[in-house]
Amino acid sequence: MRKLVFIAGVAVGYVLGTRAGRERYEQLSAAAERLRANPAVRNSVDSAAQAGRQAAARAAGVVADRAGDRLPEGVAGRLRAVGNHGEASDAALADEWGTR
């Protein structure tokens, strides 16, 4: 995962830091779009997202058990939602965190 992030950072730095022009930018953009459209990449991204949601659900349970009543109500409610359902609902994420 770190390697992928590093490569993405290098690509972004190259695009922003060079004077290769619009043509090179279009080539890189098209290559990135082809990569993103690749079914294997999409499956990997979906698998990583699911693993992240499962890890968040486990972590929410641990935090709720250890912190107990010391958490603010908003945080405690979020932990209950994540812990009870394995993941927060899409509507809750969109409303509170704007991630969807």
N, CA, C and O atoms as CSV, one atom per row, in Angstrom:
chain,resi,resn,atom,element,x,y,z
A,1,MET,N,N,0.823,-1.180,0.000
A,1,MET,CA,C,0.000,0.000,0.000
A,1,MET,C,C,0.870,1.247,0.000
A,1,MET,O,O,0.578,2.201,-0.722
A,2,ARG,N,N,1.924,1.257,0.792
A,2,ARG,CA,C,2.812,2.419,0.827
A,2,ARG,C,C,3.446,2.671,-0.532
A,2,ARG,O,O,3.636,3.814,-0.947
A,3,LYS,N,N,3.772,1.571,-1.219
A,3,LYS,CA,C,4.395,1.704,-2.528
A,3,LYS,C,C,3.435,2.380,-3.510
A,3,LYS,O,O,3.842,3.240,-4.291
A,4,LEU,N,N,2.159,1.986,-3.465
A,4,LEU,CA,C,1.157,2.576,-4.341
A,4,LEU,C,C,0.982,4.065,-4.044
A,4,LEU,O,O,0.889,4.873,-4.967
A,5,VAL,N,N,0.936,4.425,-2.784
A,5,VAL,CA,C,0.807,5.831,-2.403
A,5,VAL,C,C,2.032,6.609,-2.866
A,5,VAL,O,O,1.902,7.734,-3.349
A,6,PHE,N,N,3.209,6.030,-2.725
A,6,PHE,CA,C,4.432,6.698,-3.167
A,6,PHE,C,C,4.409,6.928,-4.675
A,6,PHE,O,O,4.751,8.011,-5.150
A,7,ILE,N,N,4.007,5.907,-5.420
A,7,ILE,CA,C,3.957,6.029,-6.881
A,7,ILE,C,C,2.943,7.096,-7.286
A,7,ILE,O,O,3.198,7.890,-8.192
A,8,ALA,N,N,1.796,7.111,-6.613
A,8,ALA,CA,C,0.793,8.138,-6.915
A,8,ALA,C,C,1.346,9.526,-6.602
A,8,ALA,O,O,1.110,10.471,-7.355
A,9,GLY,N,N,2.068,9.653,-5.513
A,9,GLY,CA,C,2.672,10.942,-5.163
A,9,GLY,C,C,3.699,11.396,-6.181
A,9,GLY,O,O,3.768,12.576,-6.523
A,10,VAL,N,N,4.497,10.455,-6.664
A,10,VAL,CA,C,5.488,10.781,-7.690
A,10,VAL,C,C,4.783,11.246,-8.966
A,10,VAL,O,O,5.208,12.214,-9.597
A,11,ALA,N,N,3.719,10.561,-9.335
A,11,ALA,CA,C,2.981,10.937,-10.548
A,11,ALA,C,C,2.382,12.333,-10.417
A,11,ALA,O,O,2.471,13.144,-11.340
A,12,VAL,N,N,1.776,12.606,-9.276
A,12,VAL,CA,C,1.198,13.935,-9.059
A,12,VAL,C,C,2.297,14.990,-9.047
A,12,VAL,O,O,2.135,16.057,-9.637
A,13,GLY,N,N,3.396,14.707,-8.392
A,13,GLY,CA,C,4.514,15.652,-8.373
A,13,GLY,C,C,5.067,15.911,-9.749
A,13,GLY,O,O,5.434,17.039,-10.078
A,14,TYR,N,N,5.127,14.879,-10.547
A,14,TYR,CA,C,5.624,15.040,-11.915
A,14,TYR,C,C,4.703,15.959,-12.709
A,14,TYR,O,O,5.154,16.878,-13.392
A,15,VAL,N,N,3.403,15.691,-12.604
A,15,VAL,CA,C,2.436,16.496,-13.357
A,15,VAL,C,C,2.483,17.948,-12.902
A,15,VAL,O,O,2.463,18.859,-13.729
A,16,LEU,N,N,2.546,18.165,-11.603
A,16,LEU,CA,C,2.515,19.531,-11.089
A,16,LEU,C,C,3.873,20.231,-11.190
A,16,LEU,O,O,3.928,21.458,-11.279
A,17,GLY,N,N,4.946,19.479,-11.179
A,17,GLY,CA,C,6.258,20.088,-11.080
A,17,GLY,C,C,7.029,20.245,-12.369
A,17,GLY,O,O,8.073,20.897,-12.377
A,18,THR,N,N,6.558,19.676,-13.447
A,18,THR,CA,C,7.300,19.783,-14.696
A,18,THR,C,C,6.588,20.689,-15.675
A,18,THR,O,O,5.450,21.107,-15.461
A,19,ARG,N,N,7.273,20.971,-16.728
A,19,ARG,CA,C,6.679,21.780,-17.791
A,19,ARG,C,C,6.485,20.931,-19.037
A,19,ARG,O,O,6.759,21.368,-20.155
A,20,ALA,N,N,6.008,19.713,-18.824
A,20,ALA,CA,C,5.830,18.776,-19.924
A,20,ALA,C,C,4.685,19.192,-20.840
A,20,ALA,O,O,4.602,18.735,-21.980
A,21,GLY,N,N,3.816,20.045,-20.353
A,21,GLY,CA,C,2.748,20.551,-21.193
A,21,GLY,C,C,1.474,19.745,-21.100
A,21,GLY,O,O,1.400,18.710,-20.438
A,22,ARG,N,N,0.493,20.251,-21.779
A,22,ARG,CA,C,-0.845,19.673,-21.738
A,22,ARG,C,C,-0.895,18.263,-22.334
A,22,ARG,O,O,-1.648,17.416,-21.855
A,23,GLU,N,N,-0.108,18.012,-23.361
A,23,GLU,CA,C,-0.123,16.702,-24.004
A,23,GLU,C,C,0.308,15.599,-23.040
A,23,GLU,O,O,-0.339,14.555,-22.957
A,24,ARG,N,N,1.379,15.826,-22.328
A,24,ARG,CA,C,1.857,14.833,-21.363
A,24,ARG,C,C,0.851,14.665,-20.232
A,24,ARG,O,O,0.620,13.552,-19.760
A,25,TYR,N,N,0.256,15.763,-19.800
A,25,TYR,CA,C,-0.768,15.689,-18.768
A,25,TYR,C,C,-1.928,14.816,-19.235
A,25,TYR,O,O,-2.422,13.978,-18.480
A,26,GLU,N,N,-2.360,15.011,-20.474
A,26,GLU,CA,C,-3.456,14.209,-21.024
A,26,GLU,C,C,-3.085,12.737,-21.099
A,26,GLU,O,O,-3.925,11.877,-20.835
A,27,GLN,N,N,-1.830,12.428,-21.457
A,27,GLN,CA,C,-1.378,11.033,-21.501
A,27,GLN,C,C,-1.440,10.406,-20.114
A,27,GLN,O,O,-1.938,9.291,-19.957
A,28,LEU,N,N,-0.936,11.117,-19.108
A,28,LEU,CA,C,-0.960,10.598,-17.739
A,28,LEU,C,C,-2.386,10.458,-17.227
A,28,LEU,O,O,-2.716,9.490,-16.541
A,29,SER,N,N,-3.220,11.418,-17.560
A,29,SER,CA,C,-4.610,11.372,-17.129
A,29,SER,C,C,-5.333,10.173,-17.748
A,29,SER,O,O,-6.099,9.492,-17.066
A,30,ALA,N,N,-5.096,9.917,-19.026
A,30,ALA,CA,C,-5.714,8.771,-19.691
A,30,ALA,C,C,-5.215,7.455,-19.096
A,30,ALA,O,O,-5.991,6.515,-18.929
A,31,ALA,N,N,-3.927,7.389,-18.779
A,31,ALA,CA,C,-3.376,6.177,-18.170
A,31,ALA,C,C,-3.993,5.942,-16.791
A,31,ALA,O,O,-4.310,4.807,-16.437
A,32,ALA,N,N,-4.163,7.009,-16.019
A,32,ALA,CA,C,-4.776,6.878,-14.693
A,32,ALA,C,C,-6.227,6.429,-14.817
A,32,ALA,O,O,-6.690,5.615,-14.018
A,33,GLU,N,N,-6.937,6.939,-15.789
A,33,GLU,CA,C,-8.327,6.535,-16.002
A,33,GLU,C,C,-8.424,5.066,-16.402
A,33,GLU,O,O,-9.312,4.351,-15.937
A,34,ARG,N,N,-7.512,4.616,-17.263
A,34,ARG,CA,C,-7.502,3.191,-17.643
A,34,ARG,C,C,-7.213,2.317,-16.420
A,34,ARG,O,O,-7.820,1.260,-16.248
A,35,LEU,N,N,-6.294,2.760,-15.586
A,35,LEU,CA,C,-5.969,2.007,-14.372
A,35,LEU,C,C,-7.174,1.938,-13.448
A,35,LEU,O,O,-7.488,0.879,-12.905
A,36,ARG,N,N,-7.841,3.059,-13.273
A,36,ARG,CA,C,-8.994,3.106,-12.387
A,36,ARG,C,C,-10.142,2.255,-12.926
A,36,ARG,O,O,-10.909,1.701,-12.137
A,37,ALA,N,N,-10.281,2.136,-14.234
A,37,ALA,CA,C,-11.355,1.359,-14.844
A,37,ALA,C,C,-11.050,-0.138,-14.881
A,37,ALA,O,O,-11.938,-0.936,-15.182
A,38,ASN,N,N,-9.828,-0.528,-14.586
A,38,ASN,CA,C,-9.423,-1.927,-14.611
A,38,ASN,C,C,-10.205,-2.705,-13.546
A,38,ASN,O,O,-10.204,-2.313,-12.379
A,39,PRO,N,N,-10.873,-3.805,-13.929
A,39,PRO,CA,C,-11.659,-4.568,-12.950
A,39,PRO,C,C,-10.825,-5.087,-11.775
A,39,PRO,O,O,-11.315,-5.125,-10.646
A,40,ALA,N,N,-9.596,-5.478,-12.017
A,40,ALA,CA,C,-8.756,-5.980,-10.922
A,40,ALA,C,C,-8.480,-4.868,-9.913
A,40,ALA,O,O,-8.484,-5.109,-8.706
A,41,VAL,N,N,-8.243,-3.667,-10.396
A,41,VAL,CA,C,-8.000,-2.533,-9.501
A,41,VAL,C,C,-9.264,-2.201,-8.719
A,41,VAL,O,O,-9.211,-1.957,-7.513
A,42,ARG,N,N,-10.403,-2.192,-9.413
A,42,ARG,CA,C,-11.665,-1.899,-8.718
A,42,ARG,C,C,-11.940,-2.935,-7.634
A,42,ARG,O,O,-12.372,-2.588,-6.535
A,43,ASN,N,N,-11.689,-4.210,-7.942
A,43,ASN,CA,C,-11.906,-5.257,-6.936
A,43,ASN,C,C,-10.981,-5.072,-5.741
A,43,ASN,O,O,-11.392,-5.255,-4.595
A,44,SER,N,N,-9.732,-4.710,-6.012
A,44,SER,CA,C,-8.783,-4.488,-4.923
A,44,SER,C,C,-9.200,-3.307,-4.054
A,44,SER,O,O,-9.095,-3.364,-2.829
A,45,VAL,N,N,-9.664,-2.256,-4.681
A,45,VAL,CA,C,-10.116,-1.075,-3.930
A,45,VAL,C,C,-11.329,-1.434,-3.085
A,45,VAL,O,O,-11.407,-1.050,-1.919
A,46,ASP,N,N,-12.276,-2.167,-3.661
A,46,ASP,CA,C,-13.461,-2.574,-2.910
A,46,ASP,C,C,-13.093,-3.478,-1.730
A,46,ASP,O,O,-13.646,-3.341,-0.639
A,47,SER,N,N,-12.156,-4.402,-1.959
A,47,SER,CA,C,-11.712,-5.293,-0.875
A,47,SER,C,C,-11.036,-4.509,0.236
A,47,SER,O,O,-11.264,-4.770,1.417
A,48,ALA,N,N,-10.204,-3.548,-0.142
A,48,ALA,CA,C,-9.528,-2.726,0.862
A,48,ALA,C,C,-10.531,-1.889,1.644
A,48,ALA,O,O,-10.393,-1.730,2.856
A,49,ALA,N,N,-11.530,-1.356,0.967
A,49,ALA,CA,C,-12.555,-0.565,1.653
A,49,ALA,C,C,-13.339,-1.428,2.640
A,49,ALA,O,O,-13.615,-1.002,3.762
A,50,GLN,N,N,-13.695,-2.635,2.218
A,50,GLN,CA,C,-14.426,-3.543,3.113
A,50,GLN,C,C,-13.575,-3.916,4.325
A,50,GLN,O,O,-14.073,-3.939,5.450
A,51,ALA,N,N,-12.304,-4.204,4.098
A,51,ALA,CA,C,-11.412,-4.526,5.220
A,51,ALA,C,C,-11.294,-3.342,6.168
A,51,ALA,O,O,-11.238,-3.521,7.385
A,52,GLY,N,N,-11.255,-2.149,5.624
A,52,GLY,CA,C,-11.190,-0.943,6.457
A,52,GLY,C,C,-12.438,-0.765,7.295
A,52,GLY,O,O,-12.353,-0.406,8.469
A,53,ARG,N,N,-13.612,-1.017,6.695
A,53,ARG,CA,C,-14.857,-0.908,7.461
A,53,ARG,C,C,-14.907,-1.943,8.580
A,53,ARG,O,O,-15.360,-1.645,9.686
A,54,GLN,N,N,-14.440,-3.161,8.293
A,54,GLN,CA,C,-14.434,-4.195,9.326
A,54,GLN,C,C,-13.475,-3.831,10.459
A,54,GLN,O,O,-13.796,-4.021,11.632
A,55,ALA,N,N,-12.300,-3.310,10.108
A,55,ALA,CA,C,-11.340,-2.897,11.126
A,55,ALA,C,C,-11.907,-1.748,11.958
A,55,ALA,O,O,-11.698,-1.697,13.170
A,56,ALA,N,N,-12.623,-0.829,11.314
A,56,ALA,CA,C,-13.227,0.288,12.039
A,56,ALA,C,C,-14.283,-0.212,13.017
A,56,ALA,O,O,-14.397,0.311,14.125
A,57,ALA,N,N,-15.044,-1.205,12.623
A,57,ALA,CA,C,-16.063,-1.759,13.507
A,57,ALA,C,C,-15.416,-2.411,14.728
A,57,ALA,O,O,-15.886,-2.246,15.854
A,58,ARG,N,N,-14.326,-3.158,14.490
A,58,ARG,CA,C,-13.627,-3.777,15.624
A,58,ARG,C,C,-13.027,-2.709,16.541
A,58,ARG,O,O,-13.119,-2.810,17.765
A,59,ALA,N,N,-12.417,-1.694,15.947
A,59,ALA,CA,C,-11.796,-0.630,16.741
A,59,ALA,C,C,-12.852,0.151,17.509
A,59,ALA,O,O,-12.609,0.561,18.644
A,60,ALA,N,N,-14.017,0.363,16.913
A,60,ALA,CA,C,-15.090,1.083,17.597
A,60,ALA,C,C,-15.518,0.345,18.856
A,60,ALA,O,O,-15.764,0.959,19.895
A,61,GLY,N,N,-15.604,-0.971,18.755
A,61,GLY,CA,C,-15.969,-1.752,19.938
A,61,GLY,C,C,-14.937,-1.637,21.042
A,61,GLY,O,O,-15.291,-1.516,22.215
A,62,VAL,N,N,-13.670,-1.673,20.679
A,62,VAL,CA,C,-12.596,-1.557,21.680
A,62,VAL,C,C,-12.620,-0.183,22.329
A,62,VAL,O,O,-12.511,-0.071,23.550
A,63,VAL,N,N,-12.761,0.864,21.521
A,63,VAL,CA,C,-12.781,2.228,22.065
A,63,VAL,C,C,-13.983,2.418,22.970
A,63,VAL,O,O,-13.862,2.999,24.049
A,64,ALA,N,N,-15.140,1.935,22.544
A,64,ALA,CA,C,-16.342,2.079,23.367
A,64,ALA,C,C,-16.191,1.346,24.694
A,64,ALA,O,O,-16.624,1.849,25.731
A,65,ASP,N,N,-15.581,0.164,24.674
A,65,ASP,CA,C,-15.387,-0.596,25.913
A,65,ASP,C,C,-14.426,0.109,26.856
A,65,ASP,O,O,-14.653,0.151,28.065
A,66,ARG,N,N,-13.349,0.666,26.303
A,66,ARG,CA,C,-12.328,1.267,27.163
A,66,ARG,C,C,-12.693,2.671,27.626
A,66,ARG,O,O,-12.387,3.040,28.760
A,67,ALA,N,N,-13.335,3.455,26.782
A,67,ALA,CA,C,-13.612,4.848,27.124
A,67,ALA,C,C,-14.911,4.985,27.900
A,67,ALA,O,O,-15.038,5.867,28.750
A,68,GLY,N,N,-15.864,4.129,27.618
A,68,GLY,CA,C,-17.117,4.147,28.361
A,68,GLY,C,C,-17.852,5.470,28.264
A,68,GLY,O,O,-18.102,5.978,27.171
A,69,ASP,N,N,-18.196,6.027,29.422
A,69,ASP,CA,C,-19.006,7.243,29.486
A,69,ASP,C,C,-18.201,8.522,29.325
A,69,ASP,O,O,-18.773,9.611,29.374
A,70,ARG,N,N,-16.912,8.425,29.136
A,70,ARG,CA,C,-16.079,9.629,29.045
A,70,ARG,C,C,-16.133,10.286,27.670
A,70,ARG,O,O,-15.598,11.380,27.494
A,71,LEU,N,N,-16.760,9.647,26.703
A,71,LEU,CA,C,-16.821,10.185,25.348
A,71,LEU,C,C,-17.984,11.158,25.194
A,71,LEU,O,O,-19.027,10.972,25.820
A,72,PRO,N,N,-17.823,12.188,24.376
A,72,PRO,CA,C,-18.964,13.060,24.059
A,72,PRO,C,C,-20.067,12.248,23.385
A,72,PRO,O,O,-19.792,11.226,22.757
A,73,GLU,N,N,-21.302,12.697,23.513
A,73,GLU,CA,C,-22.438,11.934,23.008
A,73,GLU,C,C,-22.364,11.711,21.502
A,73,GLU,O,O,-22.737,10.638,21.028
A,74,GLY,N,N,-21.894,12.689,20.742
A,74,GLY,CA,C,-21.784,12.517,19.294
A,74,GLY,C,C,-20.830,11.396,18.927
A,74,GLY,O,O,-21.109,10.599,18.032
A,75,VAL,N,N,-19.712,11.339,19.615
A,75,VAL,CA,C,-18.724,10.285,19.358
A,75,VAL,C,C,-19.263,8.932,19.813
A,75,VAL,O,O,-19.103,7.927,19.121
A,76,ALA,N,N,-19.896,8.917,20.969
A,76,ALA,CA,C,-20.450,7.661,21.484
A,76,ALA,C,C,-21.530,7.127,20.545
A,76,ALA,O,O,-21.609,5.920,20.316
A,77,GLY,N,N,-22.355,8.009,20.006
A,77,GLY,CA,C,-23.385,7.590,19.057
A,77,GLY,C,C,-22.785,7.012,17.792
A,77,GLY,O,O,-23.279,6.018,17.259
A,78,ARG,N,N,-21.721,7.634,17.312
A,78,ARG,CA,C,-21.051,7.131,16.102
A,78,ARG,C,C,-20.454,5.750,16.375
A,78,ARG,O,O,-20.546,4.854,15.535
A,79,LEU,N,N,-19.844,5.579,17.548
A,79,LEU,CA,C,-19.262,4.282,17.889
A,79,LEU,C,C,-20.331,3.207,17.987
A,79,LEU,O,O,-20.117,2.077,17.549
A,80,ARG,N,N,-21.485,3.551,18.560
A,80,ARG,CA,C,-22.573,2.577,18.644
A,80,ARG,C,C,-23.047,2.192,17.245
A,80,ARG,O,O,-23.292,1.017,16.975
A,81,ALA,N,N,-23.176,3.177,16.354
A,81,ALA,CA,C,-23.643,2.897,14.994
A,81,ALA,C,C,-22.661,2.001,14.256
A,81,ALA,O,O,-23.068,1.061,13.572
A,82,VAL,N,N,-21.382,2.282,14.387
A,82,VAL,CA,C,-20.370,1.483,13.700
A,82,VAL,C,C,-20.273,0.098,14.331
A,82,VAL,O,O,-20.195,-0.903,13.619
A,83,GLY,N,N,-20.278,0.036,15.638
A,83,GLY,CA,C,-20.141,-1.247,16.323
A,83,GLY,C,C,-21.332,-2.158,16.146
A,83,GLY,O,O,-21.173,-3.376,16.063
A,84,ASN,N,N,-22.529,-1.588,16.086
A,84,ASN,CA,C,-23.739,-2.407,15.970
A,84,ASN,C,C,-23.966,-2.958,14.571
A,84,ASN,O,O,-24.523,-4.044,14.413
A,85,HIS,N,N,-23.547,-2.231,13.575
A,85,HIS,CA,C,-23.863,-2.627,12.214
A,85,HIS,C,C,-22.640,-3.061,11.426
A,85,HIS,O,O,-22.773,-3.451,10.266
A,86,GLY,N,N,-21.479,-3.007,12.002
A,86,GLY,CA,C,-20.278,-3.376,11.275
A,86,GLY,C,C,-19.737,-2.227,10.447
A,86,GLY,O,O,-18.566,-2.207,10.069
A,87,GLU,N,N,-20.615,-1.268,10.171
A,87,GLU,CA,C,-20.207,-0.066,9.449
A,87,GLU,C,C,-21.321,0.954,9.599
A,87,GLU,O,O,-22.475,0.591,9.824
A,88,ALA,N,N,-20.983,2.213,9.477
A,88,ALA,CA,C,-21.985,3.259,9.553
A,88,ALA,C,C,-22.768,3.298,8.248
A,88,ALA,O,O,-22.268,2.901,7.195
A,89,SER,N,N,-23.988,3.776,8.333
A,89,SER,CA,C,-24.791,3.855,7.113
A,89,SER,C,C,-24.258,4.945,6.193
A,89,SER,O,O,-23.623,5.899,6.644
A,90,ASP,N,N,-24.522,4.796,4.911
A,90,ASP,CA,C,-24.071,5.791,3.937
A,90,ASP,C,C,-24.698,7.147,4.219
A,90,ASP,O,O,-24.032,8.173,4.080
A,91,ALA,N,N,-25.976,7.170,4.616
A,91,ALA,CA,C,-26.640,8.437,4.891
A,91,ALA,C,C,-26.000,9.141,6.076
A,91,ALA,O,O,-25.835,10.361,6.058
A,92,ALA,N,N,-25.637,8.382,7.109
A,92,ALA,CA,C,-24.996,8.989,8.275
A,92,ALA,C,C,-23.638,9.559,7.913
A,92,ALA,O,O,-23.272,10.638,8.380
A,93,LEU,N,N,-22.888,8.847,7.087
A,93,LEU,CA,C,-21.583,9.350,6.665
A,93,LEU,C,C,-21.727,10.618,5.851
A,93,LEU,O,O,-20.965,11.567,6.039
A,94,ALA,N,N,-22.695,10.647,4.951
A,94,ALA,CA,C,-22.881,11.812,4.092
A,94,ALA,C,C,-23.315,13.008,4.920
A,94,ALA,O,O,-22.856,14.127,4.688
A,95,ASP,N,N,-24.207,12.777,5.895
A,95,ASP,CA,C,-24.695,13.884,6.701
A,95,ASP,C,C,-23.640,14.454,7.626
A,95,ASP,O,O,-23.479,15.672,7.702
A,96,GLU,N,N,-22.921,13.597,8.329
A,96,GLU,CA,C,-22.033,14.064,9.367
A,96,GLU,C,C,-20.620,14.342,8.889
A,96,GLU,O,O,-19.978,15.281,9.359
A,97,TRP,N,N,-20.132,13.539,7.964
A,97,TRP,CA,C,-18.721,13.668,7.584
A,97,TRP,C,C,-18.531,14.094,6.149
A,97,TRP,O,O,-17.420,14.461,5.767
A,98,GLY,N,N,-19.569,14.059,5.345
A,98,GLY,CA,C,-19.470,14.473,3.958
A,98,GLY,C,C,-18.546,13.621,3.108
A,98,GLY,O,O,-17.933,14.114,2.162
A,99,THR,N,N,-18.445,12.337,3.447
A,99,THR,CA,C,-17.518,11.477,2.731
A,99,THR,C,C,-18.177,10.755,1.578
A,99,THR,O,O,-17.479,10.062,0.837
A,100,ARG,N,N,-19.444,10.869,1.386
A,100,ARG,CA,C,-20.123,10.164,0.286
A,100,ARG,C,C,-20.846,11.147,-0.577
A,100,ARG,O,O,-21.481,10.759,-1.558
